[in-house]
Amino acid sequence: SAVISQKPSRDICQRGTSLTIQCQVDSQVTMMFWYRQQPGQSLTLIATANQGSEATYESGFVIDKFPISRPNLTFSTLTVSNMSPEDSSIYLCSVEGQTADTQYFGPGTRLTVL
Amino acid sequence: AQTVTQSQPEMSVQEAETVTLSCTYDTSESDYYLFWYKQPPSRQMILVIRQEAYKQQNATENRFSVNFQKAAKSFSLKISDSQLGDAAMYFCAYRSPLGGLYNNNDMRFGAGTRLTVKP
C-alpha cells in the first residue's frame, strides 16, 4: 500500500482564519479523497480530487469553504476557510490502492477551532 | 443510496477470546466491495480486511475473518485470539464498483464500534 503523510498532524486555530492541510503520497495515484471525521463520529467524504480537473464535492460541502488543489499525482491540499468551532474535526486524505476499489488513509490532521 | 449500519456502539472482549462485530448494509447493486477498517487512538485508519461481493468465499487475514452473507446483506468481522493491540474503533465500509449503479466512488462508512480488550 502507498505511504501517505499529512501536514500538520494537528493545529489549534482561531475563528475566522484558514488552514491548509497537505497530503503527500509516495507514489502516483489518480484519485485522492478528503474526508472529515467529527468528534466521535464516522467519516464523511468532503470531495474527490483528480489531477488536472476540478475537485468533485459532496452534498453539503462547497468549494468556497473547502478549496482543494491537486497540482500533481502525488500531492493535494485541502483548505478549511473562515473557520468556526464547528469545523473542529479530524481531516483525512486517502488514495486508491493498486486495486482501485480499496482506499488507504493518511494519519489525519486534528483541527481544533477556538 | 447505500447505507452501512453498525448496531454495536461498543464491544468488549477478554484477551485471547473471540469477538464478532456486526455490520449490515443496504444496496441495490449486485457487485460491490466491503471493508473493515481499524482506527486506534493514534487515529490512523488501517485496512483490516476486504471482501469482494462476487466472491462467496469469506475473506481471512490472520486472526481476522469475515462472515459475508450476501442475501442478508450482512458482513460481520470475527477477531480470534484477541490482543490488547486490537483495541480500537472498527468501521465497516461499502464501496460501489467503478461505473456502478450509483455512479459514485467514495466509501460509505458505518458509525463504528469501539472495541475494548480486557487483560
Interface residues (C-beta under 8 A of the other chain):
Chain A: S1 M31 F33 Q41 S42 L43 T44 L45 T48 E58 I90 L92 S94 A100 D101 T102 Q103 Y104 F105 G106 P107 G108 R110
Chain B: Y33 F35 Y37 S42 R43 Q44 M45 I46 L47 R50 E52 F91 R95 P97 L98 N105 D106 M107 F109 G110 A111 G112
